[in-house]
Amino acid sequence: MNNYSNDNTARRYRAHVSILGTTQIHLRNPYIIGWWSAAFPGFGHLLLSKYLRGFVLFIWEVVVNVNCNLNLAMIYSFQGEIDKAKEILDTRWLLIYIPVYIFAIWDSYRTTVDLNKIFVLAEREEHRFNSFSIGAMEINYLDKRSPLMAIIWSLFVPGLGQLYIHRITTAFFVIIWTVVFFYLSHGLEAISLLFLGEIKQATEVINAEWLLFFPSIYGFAIFDSYINTVENNKLYDKEQRFYFKENYQSSSFQVLKGLKMK
């Protein structure tokens, strides 16, 4: 039996290394995951590596948000123009937005609680998992990387931090939507005009409705890349300890507990 691959011979595995990334279960705060789902539906599930559910909720958020003019209503609310905010809201879209928004928060919280329980059981079972994966298109392996570098690359362009730690699926999705948001918000065009001193023109060209998506996607990219870098480093250390213990530690070696100093 191959103890180094996730071949369903064990009941639970803590992690899996594939050419698309390293997926692992670790302890998470359910309130933090729920908060990310509240900030932007789909992000909480992406943090849990529940990609398909996360993608569906993310795209739902963008489509319904734009059609019900939710971001524009928020902008008017921030400016104190409550009447304008009420006028532009399209209730046909808004009323189907609310249940899914609540579901995203509830489901990510519930899933986090369940995965925390599974993590505790997987830790006790201590089944081996693969630490190296090679294919025709990619190579992925466990190693230690810098959480600070993950943050820095995410600050440049959301998704680069995920590429740095080989979370290919999340990186591809985040980068594609970052390009969409930059294009539709005219954000880079406004930045170019600011450098030229054309402040009024930069303000006129910007599309605030799409620009409002950026705080969420930047925040998520930074948080996700940092947390996963830290957890991948812990996973690497654990796998190395297990390997050295299994292959190099003498079978007669014992750790004595409760020794008292005379």
Beta strands, then each sheet from edge to edge (+ up, - down):
strand 1: 15-18
strand 2: 21-24
strand 3: 132-134
strand 4: 139-141
sheet 1: 1+ 2-
sheet 2: 3+ 4-
end
